[in-house]
């Protein structure tokens, strides 16, 4: 015949055997031990009508019969959840009846033009029938087409060789309603790969057999070993052809369908979204009672806290505003900050409404909770425009606590950046927030206001702020110029125009005015990090030797670090050094204690992490700035995981020393500023002004000041997928961090010694659940990873002689690491099969090797320290 699609013979019934299987397992595992299930049945197909004007337009009837549900892998009787249950019992009587009601397909040139079924059938059984119907769609010539089946409208490629047809469907091209979200930063996110292939064998111009296979693979970008796969297989095999009913006469499809059964309606072949109702989910308050013991403040650096936090978020996402408010309004004060972390991180419309209703920004007594709410907004994994809009309106209203007002605008900056990164820069709320921050900065009179808007821009990183940041960096003093310069340092070098580089060169070389060392060194770092020219590098190298004493040593150390760590500008630096040989020795042998050093914390196949530590002193031996950064990166992305900067100025008067040039009028100040996961936090002040300093020194206990404490949702991935055999699949990966960072600075005038200590205590928990839901049976795999660790950074300075002794130590304690995988199959009745494998190990502690010079100094410091080990002051 001249048909271009498969063609059925009249008066025949084609009897097929059909199976649909799903498997869930780890990515590299063979399928023999996977969790899953198999649905098998007979399928009868017969021709009802052929268009008298076009042989290639046919109506076929497809009937499912003798349905069985069983394990996909053999299980001993005790572990078989289907054991002793009839299909009717497993699927349910009305569902089974619906599944066995025939559907009618109109095939034209091999493509399904219409899918006729009954309107009020359950979505689940309808989708199983759509999965079967989609197998009957194929074309008999090679080529590519965009066609609709159960998976949506997809790019499909056919390869035809004699009686074999291969159909490849590009699943990432399918247009179908998608739900879910991904994490903001790629390193923290999950990658997916999906493939679909179907092989047809034909005989007598109709189908002899079909084998279809669809694969979904998920893995954590930060640890590709941790992941899951879902495999869905369908097989249709012709068993016999028997005598069957005759054709129905008629001119048009509509008439024939009416004759057949007037209840048939044409429906989309694309799957309809379906959701299993949760039958045995505990109410939110009950779940909270079961986890709250792990959420006490003193337990916040334990993995159990991060685990409880994630499960709480999962449940909050299903809860109503009222359920959330009931908990926050009745719970003890010490647990409230952790509840606020969780409700804010849930990021549902109901959770945002609940938290905004609960928090009153006009009430200064709850500022701790307001701050936790704001930081959780800043770390939001997929923030919405509504969130930014709500914060902007709060900012315009009354706020009792000035620090909260600052934090609020700083967090608005972080949300602007995240929304812009997701192509949301033109959203009305983003445009309004940008205008507000830029407008108010230009009008600001008080330093405190200028500072907070600059910090907001340091988070927002919008190109249009660059001219303002340049102005503040070059023309202001102290703090203000410092924040502006460090904000410019956070931009991607591609945004830094010639104008920026010119300004940074002027600041570093002090062409227009005298600048502080901290701003000058930041300017140098910006120049050296943004593809510097030969002359720029040469001028910086020529300046070494002419700088204030400690700055000489610091810049020298920066250059050595660029070479030793093979940074992008190292080639240019090497070239310049080669050409400048004559002047090097005198210039590069300056004494001093300042230093800069970078190294690897971890080097892995997927991600690596580096630390960089630089310390700048004033000529009299007092710390000006210590800066510890940790970056995480993979092949395509990077993440500024943390930065802790301790700054001090104007402290020379305490030890009756002479301030450096250009720093005679600086007010006494010490404080700490932190960046966490790309978000600049509100800086913390240790003391401001001479009086404040003296009173704190006299009462100094050396107790650390808490900088950040709380629970963060870092990885937040949730996607649903329609399998071509009918069921819905979902993949959820959440990663939580319980964190406690504190820092302190202590002085001993007696021993002329100062000490700064930064303690980073963190616990991470990642939970992944990959599941296939067929309504009457669920199967899946849960993966968990947990690690607890502490990173200590201590620097001790003895300034009784010059160059003074500095010893820096960076240690990681021994860290427990646990990993587990649980595969499961379960029925709504609660009958469940699980197989769990776990592994625990201790990652050895270590001391990070800073440079050799530092190791030598530490030996000296500790040999003198033993003589003076009595108390401070």
Secondary structure, 3 states (H helix, E strand, C coil): CCCCCCCCCCCEEEEEEEEEEEEEECCCCCHHHCEEEEEEEEEEEEEEEEECCEEEEEEEEEEEEEEEEECCCCCCHHHCCCCCCCHHHHHCHHHHHHHCCCEEEEEECCEEEEEEEECCCCHHHHHHHHHHHHCCCCCCCCEEEEEEECCEEEEEEEEEECCEEEEEEEEEEEECCCCEECCCCHHHCEEEEEEEEEEEEEECCEEEEEEEEEEEEEEECCEEEEEEEEEEEEEEEEEEEEECCCCCCCCCHHHHHHHHCCCEEEECCCCCCCCCCCCCCCCHHHHHHHHHHHHCHHHCCCHHHHHHHHHHHHHHCCCCHHHHHHHHHHCCHHHHHHHHHHHHHHCCHHHHHHHHHHCCCCCHHHHHHHHHHHHHHHCCCCCCHHHHHHHHHHHHCCCCCHHHHHHHHHHHHHHHHHHHHCCCCCCHHHHHHHHHHHHHHHHCCCHHHHHHHHHHHHHHCCHHHHHHHHHHHHHCCHHHHHHHHHHHHCCCHHHCCHHHHHHHHHHHHCCCCCCCHHHHHHHHHHHHHCCCCHHHHHHHHHHCCCCCHHHHHHHHHHHHHHHHCCCCCHHHHHHHHHHCHHHHHHHCCCCCCCEEEEEEEEECCCCEEEEEEEEEECCCCCEEEEEEEEEEECCCCEEEEEEEEEEEECCHHHHCCCCCCCCCCCCCEEEEEEEECCEECCCEEEEECHHHHHHHHHCCCCCCEEEEEEEEEEEEEEEEEECCCCCEEEEEEEEEEEEEEEEEEEEECCCCEEEEEEEEEEEEEEEEEEEEECCCCEEEEEEEEEEEEEEEEEEEEECCCCCCEEEEEEEECCEEEEEEEEEEEECCCCCEEEEEEEEEEEECCEECCCCHHHHHHHHHHHHHHHHHCCCCC
